[in-house]
Amino acid sequence: MDLQDQLRNFFPNHKLSENTSSEISKSSNRHSQTSPLLCKYEKRNGRPTTIVEGFEKIKKEDLKLIAKSIKQKFSVGGSVKGYSIIIQGNIRVDIMNFLSSLGYNVKRVGG
């Protein structure tokens, strides 16, 4: 009996909502992406920061939805500035794997 079954026993009337990654795959226009996304690591004010940039032809709402799903999945803070996603911490590999599962071509920049 896994966690989903236990939750169904406790809350039999609850309907599961769609996963945010499925919402992202429906709404985002990743097929028009010509160049890969750049995922880089920086230190800002002595703190590790992961920056994902290079989104092309994407709506701000979709970009915010992608950032929200990254923040929820990895339990980190972050923000969207311009057309780049800034995430707190050095979780570059995890973010690259997550964006690859969404269908984006991601390139690692720096060390």
C-alpha positions, 0 to 999 in steps of 0.5 A, a space after each residue: 500500500 503506497 502513499 496514494 492509497 493511504 490518502 485515498 483511504 483517509 479522503 475518499 471524496 477528494 479528487 486528485 488535481 492534474 500534475 503541474 508538469 502535465 499542465 506545463 507540457 500542455 501550455 508551453 510552446 517548447 517545440 519552437 525552441 531553437 537553441 538550448 536552455 542555458 543552466 548555469 551556477 553563480 554565487 550571488 552575495 556568497 550564496 549559490 544560485 542556479 540560473 536558467 535562461 534562453 527561453 524563446 517565444 514563451 509567455 510570461 505565464 508559462 515561464 512562471 508556471 515552469 518556475 513554480 513547478 521547479 520550486 515546488 518539486 525541489 522545495 527551493 525559493 526562486 523568482 523569474 526576472 526577464 526571461 530567466 528563472 533564478 533558483 536558490 541553491 546549487 541544484 543544476 543537475 536536478 533542474 536540467 533533468 526536470 527540464 529535459 523530462 519536459 522536452 527542453 534541450 538543456 545545456 550546462 554552462 560553467 564547471 
